Amino acid sequence: MSDLERLLAETLRDAGEGYEPSDPDEARRRFLERARRRRWYGFVRLAAVGGVAVTALFFFTRPTIEENVNRPRVPTGAPEVVARVAVGGAPVSIDSTSGSEVWVAGEDRLVAIDPDTNETTGMIIDLPADEVAVGETTVWVAHDGSTGTITEVDPETG
C-alpha cells in the first residue's frame, strides 16, 4: 500500500464511523483532485502574500510629498548668467575645489577668481596653459602639448 493510498484510507476512515465509499476508484480520484486544489490554493495564497509585501514595500519606501517638493529640480529653461569675470584672453580650462578659488587657464595666463565676489584675486601668473587641475594644496598646470611639461603652482604664493 502506497503512502497516498494509506492517506486516502485514513481520511476516509476519519470521515465517519462505518463510511464505505460505493466506488473506491471515484473516491480516490476525488481525493487526489482535492489534494491538487489545496496545493494550487497554497501557491495562490503565497503569491498573494508576496504581492501584498511588494506593494507595501513600494508604497512605504517611496519619497513623501514633502521630499518630492524639496528635491532639487533640473532646470528646464536656459541657464541664467550669474556673473561675468574678465580673465584676459580665452579660457581653455577651469577647475576648483569646494570653498576655494576658481582657477582659469587661459592662452597665456593662469587666473584665480574668488567665487564669493566674482573678481580676480590678484593672482595672475603669466603662464601659457592648456589644462588646469586644482588639488587640496596645489594647482597643476599642463602646458602646450609639444613641450610635454606640467607646472606645480602654490595657490598661496603663486
N, C-alpha and C positions, 0 to 999 in steps of 0.2 A: 504494500500500500504506500503510495507516494505521500509526500508532505501535503500536497494540495488535496488529495483525497481524504487524508486524515483531518485536515482543517474543515473540509466540507462536512464530514461526518460529525465532527464536534459541533459545528454550527447548527446543523440540522437537529442534533440531539438536544442542544441548548434551547432550541426554538420552542420546545414544549414536550411535555410528557406524552409518550406514545405517538409522536408525529412520525409518520412514514410517508414520504413522497410517493405519489402514484406513479410517477415516471422519474426514476433516478437520473437518467441522462438529461432530462429537461431541467431538473433541479441543479445539476452540475453546471449546465450551460448558463442558467440564471445567476448562479453563484459567481462564476467567472466574469460574467458581464458586470455585476455589481462591483467586483474587485477592480476591474479595469476602470470603471467610472470613478471609484474612490481615488484611485491613483491619479486619474486625469484631474479630478477636483483638487487634489493636493497640489498639482503643478499650477493650476489656475490660481489657487489661493497664494502660493508662493510668488507668482508673477504679480498679483495684485499688491501684495505687501511690498515687493520690490519697487513697483511703480509708485506707490504712495511715498516710499522712502526717498526715491529720486526726486519726486515732485517737491517734497518738503525741503530737501537739501537745496534745490534750485531757489525756492521762494525765500528761505531763511538765510541764504548766503549772498544773495544779490544786493547791490547797493540800495540804500534807502533813498527816498526822495531828497532828503537834506544833503546826502552825499553827492547825488547827481547834480543838485543845484550848485554846490560848491566846487564841483570838478572843473579844472581849467578847460576852457574851450579852445578849439583850434580856430584861429582867425579865418573868417570866410572872405573878407574884403581884401583890398590892397593893404600892404603893411604901412604903418604910419611912421614917417620920419620924425625921430625924436630930437636929433641934433646933427649938425654937420660940423666937422672939425677939419681944418686945413692942415695937411701934413706935408705940403711942399713937394708935390710930384704924385705920380700914380701909385697907389698902394698895390702891392703884389701879394702880401701875406699879412694876416692878423692873428694874434694869439693873446691869451691872458689866462690868469688863474683867478679863482674866486677871491674877491676882496682886494685885488691888486690892480696895478696899472694895465692898460691895454697897450700892447706893443704892435706897432705897424712897421712893416718892412716896405720901403719904397725903392724906386730905381737907384737912388744914390744916397739914401739915409735911412736911419732907424729912429723912430719917434715913439716916445712914451706919452700916453694920454691918461689923464685922471678921469675915470668914469663918472665920478660924482659931479665934477664941474664941466666935463666935456671940453677940456682945454689941455694943450700940451703941457707937460710938467717942466719943460726947460731941458729935458734930457733928449737932446737931438744929437745923434752921432753920425758924422759923415762916413758912411759905410755902405757900399753897394750891397744889396741883399736880394736874394730870390725867395727865401723862406725864413720864417722866424718861429721859434718854439720856446715857450716860457716854462721853466721848471720852478721848483719851490724857492730856490735861492739864486738862480742864474737864468740868463737869456741866451739862447743859442741862435746863431745866425748862419745860414748857408749862403755862400757867395755864388758868383757866376759858375755855372757847371763846368766851364773849361778849366778853372783853377783847382777844383776838387777840394776846397778847404771850407772849414767852418770856424767861427769865432765865438768864444765864450765872452759874454758881456756881464759885468756885475751890475745889477739894477740900482744899487745904491750909489756907486761912483761913476758908472759909465765906462 
